[in-house]
Amino acid sequence: MREITKPDQMQDILSGEKNSGKRIGVVPTMGYLHDGHVALIREAQNENDIVVLTIFVNPTQFGPNEDFERYPRDIERDRKIAEQEKVDYIFNPSVDEIYPQGFSTYVDVEGVSDLLEGEWRPGHFRGVATVVMKLFQITLPDAAYFGQKDAQQLMVIRKMVRDLHMPVSVNHVPTVREPDGLAMSSRNAYLSPGERKDAVMLFTSLQDAREQIASGERSRDVIVESIKSKINTIGNASIDYVEIVDPGTFRSVQQLEPGREYCIALAVRVGKTRLIDNIFLIINN
Ligand code: PAF
């Protein structure tokens, strides 16, 4: 495994690999790896000759009052996991390498970037799309791997790739969960033991919604209200949003229709920690 910090060097090495016929898979991350990232790396290993793991806590996707400074980092641990998973290259640049003085070009995926997460985190997806575009330019991947927990991010990236004719196949891997159902996230490290227990309610309420829908409920308002009322049983939770959306547009729907797929997405602050989760479901005829 080699660790590279300079974009030009990474690009040179990988363009050599590509010219010798190797298929490159990239797993973009902000580090502090967990089993969700490992699932992405393994999928990339299955489908490619070379696996590149990028580790970069991207400042442009954090708002001014968000957790950029305190975002968990542990490069030593990440290196060990990458080594165990037989990653070929870690690309671990500094902020100055990615955003040198005078940097002024951004990617804006209009429409979907303004909904849900975008509404609560203005500028977030502009930062994500910009850095992912840069990481793709540097690592020259044939395929890239993202987790379904960040379903809206996945859609933003897919749209960018389509709109800009980028020759990258964007793949997703199902959300990896703790045994009690909590979606794995680097931010789970912020939770106190009590908050960690309470946070299970996010997935429980989504599972209950799945059952409610299976028993015939079709009204968005009824389903969303019952999710919210469960989450509100957590003492120190505050809900940013709970929404049922068309996964093709991320626009909310009012009434569920047979034969269609939906995503129920939520963002909740448990104490000071903002967590997101979602499930996908298809309505039976
Ligand atoms: O999902 C993440 O970890 C980040 O948003 C990504 C895709 C690595 C971009 O910084």
Boltz pocket constraint, residues with backbone or C-beta under 6 A from the ligand:
constraints:
  - pocket:
      binder: B
      contacts: [[A, 28], [A, 29], [A, 30], [A, 54], [A, 56], [A, 58], [A, 61], [A, 127], [A, 128], [A, 131], [A, 132], [A, 150], [A, 153]]
      max_distance: 6.0
